[in-house]
Amino acid sequence: LEFPDNMITEKATILDNDWLMCPVCIDAWQSKSVAGMVECPKCKNAFHNPRYNEKCFL
């Protein structure tokens, strides 16, 4: 899940500095990840990480 997957179109939602929300099941979880993709711990769907910055991985 380090880099974005162009086959996936949905993006997780930032709630604040530490929390993301799943657009499918509306669950929220703590995440400080800056990787390209994140996985919802409840429904296990993968989403684009809104905090991803490709410059962090160059």
PDB file of N, CA, C and O in Angstrom:
ATOM      1  N   LEU A   1       0.811  -1.197   0.000  1.00  0.00           N
ATOM      2  CA  LEU A   1       0.000   0.000   0.000  1.00  0.00           C
ATOM      3  C   LEU A   1       0.857   1.266   0.000  1.00  0.00           C
ATOM      4  O   LEU A   1       0.383   2.355   0.325  1.00  0.00           O
ATOM      5  N   GLU A   2       2.120   1.101  -0.369  1.00  0.00           N
ATOM      6  CA  GLU A   2       3.037   2.241  -0.329  1.00  0.00           C
ATOM      7  C   GLU A   2       2.742   3.279  -1.408  1.00  0.00           C
ATOM      8  O   GLU A   2       2.880   4.481  -1.178  1.00  0.00           O
ATOM      9  N   PHE A   3       2.328   2.799  -2.606  1.00  0.00           N
ATOM     10  CA  PHE A   3       2.104   3.706  -3.727  1.00  0.00           C
ATOM     11  C   PHE A   3       0.645   3.654  -4.180  1.00  0.00           C
ATOM     12  O   PHE A   3      -0.022   2.641  -3.970  1.00  0.00           O
ATOM     13  N   PRO A   4       0.137   4.724  -4.796  1.00  0.00           N
ATOM     14  CA  PRO A   4      -1.257   4.757  -5.260  1.00  0.00           C
ATOM     15  C   PRO A   4      -1.551   3.672  -6.295  1.00  0.00           C
ATOM     16  O   PRO A   4      -0.680   3.301  -7.082  1.00  0.00           O
ATOM     17  N   ASP A   5      -2.776   3.174  -6.287  1.00  0.00           N
ATOM     18  CA  ASP A   5      -3.255   2.178  -7.239  1.00  0.00           C
ATOM     19  C   ASP A   5      -4.302   2.858  -8.118  1.00  0.00           C
ATOM     20  O   ASP A   5      -5.371   3.231  -7.636  1.00  0.00           O
ATOM     21  N   ASN A   6      -3.999   3.019  -9.393  1.00  0.00           N
ATOM     22  CA  ASN A   6      -4.907   3.720 -10.305  1.00  0.00           C
ATOM     23  C   ASN A   6      -6.207   2.974 -10.566  1.00  0.00           C
ATOM     24  O   ASN A   6      -7.147   3.555 -11.107  1.00  0.00           O
ATOM     25  N   MET A   7      -6.280   1.695 -10.194  1.00  0.00           N
ATOM     26  CA  MET A   7      -7.511   0.926 -10.363  1.00  0.00           C
ATOM     27  C   MET A   7      -8.547   1.307  -9.296  1.00  0.00           C
ATOM     28  O   MET A   7      -9.739   1.049  -9.466  1.00  0.00           O
ATOM     29  N   ILE A   8      -8.097   1.909  -8.221  1.00  0.00           N
ATOM     30  CA  ILE A   8      -8.986   2.336  -7.142  1.00  0.00           C
ATOM     31  C   ILE A   8      -9.264   3.822  -7.314  1.00  0.00           C
ATOM     32  O   ILE A   8      -8.343   4.613  -7.519  1.00  0.00           O
ATOM     33  N   THR A   9     -10.525   4.195  -7.231  1.00  0.00           N
ATOM     34  CA  THR A   9     -10.892   5.593  -7.483  1.00  0.00           C
ATOM     35  C   THR A   9     -11.238   6.375  -6.224  1.00  0.00           C
ATOM     36  O   THR A   9     -11.147   7.603  -6.225  1.00  0.00           O
ATOM     37  N   GLU A  10     -11.631   5.697  -5.152  1.00  0.00           N
ATOM     38  CA  GLU A  10     -12.084   6.409  -3.958  1.00  0.00           C
ATOM     39  C   GLU A  10     -10.933   6.785  -3.036  1.00  0.00           C
ATOM     40  O   GLU A  10      -9.889   6.132  -3.010  1.00  0.00           O
ATOM     41  N   LYS A  11     -11.154   7.859  -2.280  1.00  0.00           N
ATOM     42  CA  LYS A  11     -10.151   8.369  -1.355  1.00  0.00           C
ATOM     43  C   LYS A  11     -10.751   8.432   0.045  1.00  0.00           C
ATOM     44  O   LYS A  11     -11.914   8.799   0.214  1.00  0.00           O
ATOM     45  N   ALA A  12      -9.953   8.070   1.049  1.00  0.00           N
ATOM     46  CA  ALA A  12     -10.383   8.238   2.435  1.00  0.00           C
ATOM     47  C   ALA A  12     -10.519   9.728   2.728  1.00  0.00           C
ATOM     48  O   ALA A  12      -9.945  10.565   2.032  1.00  0.00           O
ATOM     49  N   THR A  13     -11.280  10.044   3.759  1.00  0.00           N
ATOM     50  CA  THR A  13     -11.522  11.434   4.136  1.00  0.00           C
ATOM     51  C   THR A  13     -10.727  11.779   5.390  1.00  0.00           C
ATOM     52  O   THR A  13     -10.709  11.013   6.353  1.00  0.00           O
ATOM     53  N   ILE A  14     -10.070  12.942   5.372  1.00  0.00           N
ATOM     54  CA  ILE A  14      -9.363  13.412   6.569  1.00  0.00           C
ATOM     55  C   ILE A  14     -10.387  14.021   7.526  1.00  0.00           C
ATOM     56  O   ILE A  14     -11.169  14.892   7.145  1.00  0.00           O
ATOM     57  N   LEU A  15     -10.370  13.550   8.773  1.00  0.00           N
ATOM     58  CA  LEU A  15     -11.237  14.141   9.798  1.00  0.00           C
ATOM     59  C   LEU A  15     -10.474  15.164  10.637  1.00  0.00           C
ATOM     60  O   LEU A  15     -11.017  16.208  10.996  1.00  0.00           O
ATOM     61  N   ASP A  16      -9.219  14.861  10.947  1.00  0.00           N
ATOM     62  CA  ASP A  16      -8.324  15.805  11.613  1.00  0.00           C
ATOM     63  C   ASP A  16      -6.895  15.304  11.440  1.00  0.00           C
ATOM     64  O   ASP A  16      -6.644  14.477  10.563  1.00  0.00           O
ATOM     65  N   ASN A  17      -5.962  15.776  12.241  1.00  0.00           N
ATOM     66  CA  ASN A  17      -4.549  15.416  12.067  1.00  0.00           C
ATOM     67  C   ASN A  17      -4.268  13.926  12.210  1.00  0.00           C
ATOM     68  O   ASN A  17      -3.310  13.424  11.623  1.00  0.00           O
ATOM     69  N   ASP A  18      -5.079  13.216  12.975  1.00  0.00           N
ATOM     70  CA  ASP A  18      -4.811  11.805  13.258  1.00  0.00           C
ATOM     71  C   ASP A  18      -5.853  10.835  12.719  1.00  0.00           C
ATOM     72  O   ASP A  18      -5.618   9.627  12.742  1.00  0.00           O
ATOM     73  N   TRP A  19      -6.983  11.309  12.241  1.00  0.00           N
ATOM     74  CA  TRP A  19      -8.092  10.422  11.904  1.00  0.00           C
ATOM     75  C   TRP A  19      -8.479  10.488  10.434  1.00  0.00           C
ATOM     76  O   TRP A  19      -8.503  11.554   9.818  1.00  0.00           O
ATOM     77  N   LEU A  20      -8.787   9.290   9.887  1.00  0.00           N
ATOM     78  CA  LEU A  20      -9.324   9.159   8.532  1.00  0.00           C
ATOM     79  C   LEU A  20     -10.691   8.488   8.626  1.00  0.00           C
ATOM     80  O   LEU A  20     -10.981   7.795   9.601  1.00  0.00           O
ATOM     81  N   MET A  21     -11.527   8.695   7.613  1.00  0.00           N
ATOM     82  CA  MET A  21     -12.843   8.061   7.573  1.00  0.00           C
ATOM     83  C   MET A  21     -13.019   7.316   6.259  1.00  0.00           C
ATOM     84  O   MET A  21     -12.639   7.802   5.194  1.00  0.00           O
ATOM     85  N   CYS A  22     -13.599   6.133   6.355  1.00  0.00           N
ATOM     86  CA  CYS A  22     -13.876   5.289   5.197  1.00  0.00           C
ATOM     87  C   CYS A  22     -15.111   5.808   4.463  1.00  0.00           C
ATOM     88  O   CYS A  22     -16.142   6.042   5.094  1.00  0.00           O
ATOM     89  N   PRO A  23     -15.028   5.994   3.140  1.00  0.00           N
ATOM     90  CA  PRO A  23     -16.193   6.453   2.385  1.00  0.00           C
ATOM     91  C   PRO A  23     -17.240   5.362   2.143  1.00  0.00           C
ATOM     92  O   PRO A  23     -18.343   5.658   1.685  1.00  0.00           O
ATOM     93  N   VAL A  24     -16.905   4.107   2.446  1.00  0.00           N
ATOM     94  CA  VAL A  24     -17.840   2.998   2.221  1.00  0.00           C
ATOM     95  C   VAL A  24     -18.646   2.680   3.477  1.00  0.00           C
ATOM     96  O   VAL A  24     -19.876   2.699   3.452  1.00  0.00           O
ATOM     97  N   CYS A  25     -17.946   2.385   4.584  1.00  0.00           N
ATOM     98  CA  CYS A  25     -18.653   1.975   5.804  1.00  0.00           C
ATOM     99  C   CYS A  25     -18.733   3.095   6.841  1.00  0.00           C
ATOM    100  O   CYS A  25     -19.344   2.920   7.895  1.00  0.00           O
ATOM    101  N   ILE A  26     -18.130   4.228   6.553  1.00  0.00           N
ATOM    102  CA  ILE A  26     -18.155   5.421   7.407  1.00  0.00           C
ATOM    103  C   ILE A  26     -17.450   5.189   8.750  1.00  0.00           C
ATOM    104  O   ILE A  26     -17.647   5.965   9.685  1.00  0.00           O
ATOM    105  N   ASP A  27     -16.644   4.150   8.857  1.00  0.00           N
ATOM    106  CA  ASP A  27     -15.845   3.936  10.061  1.00  0.00           C
ATOM    107  C   ASP A  27     -14.690   4.934  10.057  1.00  0.00           C
ATOM    108  O   ASP A  27     -14.223   5.338   8.992  1.00  0.00           O
ATOM    109  N   ALA A  28     -14.230   5.333  11.234  1.00  0.00           N
ATOM    110  CA  ALA A  28     -13.076   6.224  11.354  1.00  0.00           C
ATOM    111  C   ALA A  28     -11.972   5.490  12.105  1.00  0.00           C
ATOM    112  O   ALA A  28     -12.238   4.678  12.991  1.00  0.00           O
ATOM    113  N   TRP A  29     -10.730   5.788  11.737  1.00  0.00           N
ATOM    114  CA  TRP A  29      -9.594   5.161  12.409  1.00  0.00           C
ATOM    115  C   TRP A  29      -8.427   6.131  12.466  1.00  0.00           C
ATOM    116  O   TRP A  29      -8.310   7.045  11.650  1.00  0.00           O
ATOM    117  N   GLN A  30      -7.556   5.904  13.466  1.00  0.00           N
ATOM    118  CA  GLN A  30      -6.362   6.729  13.598  1.00  0.00           C
ATOM    119  C   GLN A  30      -5.330   6.276  12.592  1.00  0.00           C
ATOM    120  O   GLN A  30      -5.063   5.083  12.450  1.00  0.00           O
ATOM    121  N   SER A  31      -4.749   7.241  11.894  1.00  0.00           N
ATOM    122  CA  SER A  31      -3.710   6.935  10.914  1.00  0.00           C
ATOM    123  C   SER A  31      -2.863   8.173  10.678  1.00  0.00           C
ATOM    124  O   SER A  31      -3.376   9.251  10.379  1.00  0.00           O
ATOM    125  N   LYS A  32      -1.557   7.995  10.819  1.00  0.00           N
ATOM    126  CA  LYS A  32      -0.611   9.058  10.477  1.00  0.00           C
ATOM    127  C   LYS A  32       0.172   8.665   9.230  1.00  0.00           C
ATOM    128  O   LYS A  32       1.177   9.292   8.896  1.00  0.00           O
ATOM    129  N   SER A  33      -0.288   7.631   8.552  1.00  0.00           N
ATOM    130  CA  SER A  33       0.380   7.127   7.354  1.00  0.00           C
ATOM    131  C   SER A  33       0.406   8.180   6.256  1.00  0.00           C
ATOM    132  O   SER A  33      -0.556   8.923   6.062  1.00  0.00           O
ATOM    133  N   VAL A  34       1.524   8.231   5.543  1.00  0.00           N
ATOM    134  CA  VAL A  34       1.628   9.090   4.360  1.00  0.00           C
ATOM    135  C   VAL A  34       1.833   8.236   3.108  1.00  0.00           C
ATOM    136  O   VAL A  34       2.178   8.754   2.046  1.00  0.00           O
ATOM    137  N   ALA A  35       1.616   6.914   3.241  1.00  0.00           N
ATOM    138  CA  ALA A  35       1.733   6.001   2.102  1.00  0.00           C
ATOM    139  C   ALA A  35       0.628   6.304   1.087  1.00  0.00           C
ATOM    140  O   ALA A  35      -0.336   7.000   1.402  1.00  0.00           O
ATOM    141  N   GLY A  36       0.770   5.790  -0.100  1.00  0.00           N
ATOM    142  CA  GLY A  36      -0.162   6.064  -1.185  1.00  0.00           C
ATOM    143  C   GLY A  36      -1.569   5.551  -0.959  1.00  0.00           C
ATOM    144  O   GLY A  36      -2.533   6.152  -1.432  1.00  0.00           O
ATOM    145  N   MET A  37      -1.698   4.445  -0.243  1.00  0.00           N
ATOM    146  CA  MET A  37      -3.001   3.836  -0.016  1.00  0.00           C
ATOM    147  C   MET A  37      -3.161   3.526   1.470  1.00  0.00           C
ATOM    148  O   MET A  37      -2.181   3.306   2.181  1.00  0.00           O
ATOM    149  N   VAL A  38      -4.404   3.511   1.923  1.00  0.00           N
ATOM    150  CA  VAL A  38      -4.729   3.089   3.282  1.00  0.00           C
ATOM    151  C   VAL A  38      -5.841   2.055   3.195  1.00  0.00           C
ATOM    152  O   VAL A  38      -6.597   2.019   2.224  1.00  0.00           O
ATOM    153  N   GLU A  39      -5.933   1.215   4.218  1.00  0.00           N
ATOM    154  CA  GLU A  39      -6.974   0.191   4.268  1.00  0.00           C
ATOM    155  C   GLU A  39      -7.857   0.431   5.476  1.00  0.00           C
ATOM    156  O   GLU A  39      -7.368   0.619   6.590  1.00  0.00           O
ATOM    157  N   CYS A  40      -9.146   0.424   5.251  1.00  0.00           N
ATOM    158  CA  CYS A  40     -10.096   0.563   6.351  1.00  0.00           C
ATOM    159  C   CYS A  40     -10.005  -0.685   7.230  1.00  0.00           C
ATOM    160  O   CYS A  40     -10.124  -1.800   6.721  1.00  0.00           O
ATOM    161  N   PRO A  41      -9.797  -0.519   8.540  1.00  0.00           N
ATOM    162  CA  PRO A  41      -9.692  -1.689   9.416  1.00  0.00           C
ATOM    163  C   PRO A  41     -11.014  -2.430   9.607  1.00  0.00           C
ATOM    164  O   PRO A  41     -11.011  -3.588  10.024  1.00  0.00           O
ATOM    165  N   LYS A  42     -12.138  -1.789   9.312  1.00  0.00           N
ATOM    166  CA  LYS A  42     -13.442  -2.439   9.495  1.00  0.00           C
ATOM    167  C   LYS A  42     -13.866  -3.224   8.259  1.00  0.00           C
ATOM    168  O   LYS A  42     -14.128  -4.424   8.353  1.00  0.00           O
ATOM    169  N   CYS A  43     -13.938  -2.563   7.093  1.00  0.00           N
ATOM    170  CA  CYS A  43     -14.443  -3.242   5.889  1.00  0.00           C
ATOM    171  C   CYS A  43     -13.323  -3.774   4.989  1.00  0.00           C
ATOM    172  O   CYS A  43     -13.589  -4.491   4.024  1.00  0.00           O
ATOM    173  N   LYS A  44     -12.078  -3.426   5.303  1.00  0.00           N
ATOM    174  CA  LYS A  44     -10.882  -3.918   4.593  1.00  0.00           C
ATOM    175  C   LYS A  44     -10.755  -3.403   3.159  1.00  0.00           C
ATOM    176  O   LYS A  44      -9.933  -3.918   2.401  1.00  0.00           O
ATOM    177  N   ASN A  45     -11.543  -2.405   2.769  1.00  0.00           N
ATOM    178  CA  ASN A  45     -11.375  -1.795   1.450  1.00  0.00           C
ATOM    179  C   ASN A  45     -10.158  -0.878   1.468  1.00  0.00           C
ATOM    180  O   ASN A  45      -9.836  -0.278   2.494  1.00  0.00           O
ATOM    181  N   ALA A  46      -9.489  -0.775   0.332  1.00  0.00           N
ATOM    182  CA  ALA A  46      -8.334   0.111   0.197  1.00  0.00           C
ATOM    183  C   ALA A  46      -8.764   1.402  -0.492  1.00  0.00           C
ATOM    184  O   ALA A  46      -9.628   1.401  -1.369  1.00  0.00           O
ATOM    185  N   PHE A  47      -8.143   2.501  -0.075  1.00  0.00           N
ATOM    186  CA  PHE A  47      -8.469   3.817  -0.610  1.00  0.00           C
ATOM    187  C   PHE A  47      -7.200   4.630  -0.792  1.00  0.00           C
ATOM    188  O   PHE A  47      -6.174   4.351  -0.172  1.00  0.00           O
ATOM    189  N   HIS A  48      -7.280   5.634  -1.646  1.00  0.00           N
ATOM    190  CA  HIS A  48      -6.177   6.573  -1.764  1.00  0.00           C
ATOM    191  C   HIS A  48      -6.063   7.334  -0.448  1.00  0.00           C
ATOM    192  O   HIS A  48      -7.062   7.712   0.163  1.00  0.00           O
ATOM    193  N   ASN A  49      -4.829   7.547  -0.033  1.00  0.00           N
ATOM    194  CA  ASN A  49      -4.568   8.264   1.204  1.00  0.00           C
ATOM    195  C   ASN A  49      -4.533   9.761   0.908  1.00  0.00           C
ATOM    196  O   ASN A  49      -3.698  10.204   0.119  1.00  0.00           O
ATOM    197  N   PRO A  50      -5.412  10.548   1.514  1.00  0.00           N
ATOM    198  CA  PRO A  50      -5.409  11.988   1.241  1.00  0.00           C
ATOM    199  C   PRO A  50      -4.152  12.691   1.748  1.00  0.00           C
ATOM    200  O   PRO A  50      -3.895  13.836   1.376  1.00  0.00           O
ATOM    201  N   ARG A  51      -3.369  12.024   2.589  1.00  0.00           N
ATOM    202  CA  ARG A  51      -2.116  12.603   3.100  1.00  0.00           C
ATOM    203  C   ARG A  51      -0.903  12.211   2.260  1.00  0.00           C
ATOM    204  O   ARG A  51       0.216  12.633   2.551  1.00  0.00           O
ATOM    205  N   TYR A  52      -1.118  11.414   1.230  1.00  0.00           N
ATOM    206  CA  TYR A  52       0.000  10.942   0.404  1.00  0.00           C
ATOM    207  C   TYR A  52       0.679  12.103  -0.299  1.00  0.00           C
ATOM    208  O   TYR A  52       0.031  12.999  -0.840  1.00  0.00           O
ATOM    209  N   ASN A  53       1.991  12.060  -0.275  1.00  0.00           N
ATOM    210  CA  ASN A  53       2.807  13.033  -0.993  1.00  0.00           C
ATOM    211  C   ASN A  53       3.944  12.248  -1.626  1.00  0.00           C
ATOM    212  O   ASN A  53       4.839  11.776  -0.926  1.00  0.00           O
ATOM    213  N   GLU A  54       3.913  12.104  -2.948  1.00  0.00           N
ATOM    214  CA  GLU A  54       4.912  11.270  -3.626  1.00  0.00           C
ATOM    215  C   GLU A  54       6.333  11.745  -3.365  1.00  0.00           C
ATOM    216  O   GLU A  54       7.265  10.948  -3.474  1.00  0.00           O
ATOM    217  N   LYS A  55       6.530  13.002  -3.028  1.00  0.00           N
ATOM    218  CA  LYS A  55       7.873  13.513  -2.749  1.00  0.00           C
ATOM    219  C   LYS A  55       8.472  12.864  -1.506  1.00  0.00           C
ATOM    220  O   LYS A  55       9.694  12.797  -1.376  1.00  0.00           O
ATOM    221  N   CYS A  56       7.628  12.383  -0.589  1.00  0.00           N
ATOM    222  CA  CYS A  56       8.114  11.707   0.615  1.00  0.00           C
ATOM    223  C   CYS A  56       8.803  10.393   0.276  1.00  0.00           C
ATOM    224  O   CYS A  56       9.613   9.905   1.064  1.00  0.00           O
ATOM    225  N   PHE A  57       8.499   9.812  -0.877  1.00  0.00           N
ATOM    226  CA  PHE A  57       9.013   8.500  -1.246  1.00  0.00           C
ATOM    227  C   PHE A  57      10.097   8.566  -2.310  1.00  0.00           C
ATOM    228  O   PHE A  57      10.545   7.522  -2.783  1.00  0.00           O
ATOM    229  N   LEU A  58      10.530   9.754  -2.700  1.00  0.00           N
ATOM    230  CA  LEU A  58      11.585   9.894  -3.714  1.00  0.00           C
ATOM    231  C   LEU A  58      12.951   9.931  -3.073  1.00  0.00           C
ATOM    232  O   LEU A  58      13.958  10.045  -3.772  1.00  0.00           O
TER     233      LEU A  58
END
